[in-house]
Amino acid sequence: MRKRTQIAAIFCAAALAASALAIQYTWTGDSDSEWDNVLNWYAGGVLGYPQTLQDDALFPTSATRYTVNLIKEEIDDVEIRASYDFRASGEPPVLTVNSFIINASGSETPIVVSMTGAEILKDAAE
């Protein structure tokens, strides 16, 4: 019985550690412009969208759509590598992040990030 308890404890610890790992979601915009549509994100086989403080969002140069309808969410990091238009979908959303990076390396054109009724805030606690 003791061995079963130890095995169960190891399994639970492994499951908790895996759930705490950060997932990087890459915006594809394949379905529509909605942030919370899992069909708009790629994460190496993980179905979902950035919605926890462990999740990262990458907005690449190769997306289908460059307009994103934000919702109220708190995630870890956002990196933008192309021009995007972030808009409000319904009530004015605020995306709170730990870090916000605009990466123009290798780009021959300026990156323009516009906000239409939406905000991206850097968490002051970091």
N, C-alpha and C positions, 0 to 999 in steps of 0.2 A: 504494500500500500504506500509506503514511504517513497518508493521509486516512482510510482505513478504521480504522486504529488510534486516531486522534483521535476519530472518531465513536463507536467502541466505548467509549472511555474516558469520553466525555460521557454515553453511555447508562448505563454502570455507575454513574457519580457520581449521576445523576438517580435511579436505582433505589435506591441507598443512602440518599439524602436522603429519598425518599418513605417508606422503611421506618422511618426514625427519627422520623417525625411522630407526634405523639400522636393517639390515637383516643379520642373520648368515646363510651363505651357507655352506653346508657340501659336500665335494668332494666324489662322489661315483665312478666315472670313469666307469659307467655302459655302455656307448655307445662307447667311444673312448678316446683318450688322450687330446682332444682339450679343452682348458680353456673356450672358448666362446660357447660351445655346452651346451644348457640348460639341456639336458638329462644326463649330467655328474654331476649335482648338485642336492642336496635336501635342500629345505628351508621350510618345513612344508606346502606344497601346493602352495608356491609362485613359479611361473615359471620364471626362469632367471639364472643369474650367477653374481658373484661379479664384479661390474663395476662402483661403485660410492664411494665417500669418506665416506659414511655412511655404506657401506657393509663390512662384515667380512667373511673370508674364513677359514674353518676348514678342515684340512687334517687328517682324523682319521686312526686308525689301521685296520679298516674294509672295505677298498675300494676294488673295483674290479681291478683297475689299479693303479699303483704307479708311472707312468710316466705322467707328465703334460706338455703339450706344451703351454708355456706362450705367452701372447700377451702384447702389451703396455697398461698398465692399472694403475689407481691410486685408491686404496681402503683403508679402515680403518685398520683392523687388520688381521694378518695371524698367525694361530697356527698350528704347525705340530706335530703330535703324533706318526709318524712312519717314516721309511726311504722312501724318495721320490726322484725321478730324475726329475728336472725341465729342460726343453729343449726349444730351440728356434723353432718357427714355422714360417718360412719365415725370414723376417728381424729380427735382434737381438732385442728381446723385453726387456723392463725394467718394472718390477712390483714395484711400489712405494707404501709403506705402512707406517702407523703411528706407528704400533708396530709389532714386529716379535718375536714369541715365539716358542721355541722348547721344548715341554713338554714330558719328558721321564718318568714321574712318573708312577710306576706300570709296566714299561717295563723291561724285563730281558735281552734284547739285546740292544746294542748301536743304536742310531738313526743316520743315515747317510743321509745328504741332499746334493745331487750333482747338479751342474749347468753345463749344456752343451750348451754354446752359449747364456745363459740367465742370467739375474741379478735380484735380489730382493734387493731393496734399502730402508733403513729406512729414512723417511722424516725428515730432519734436523729441520724443522719448529716446530716440537712438543716438 
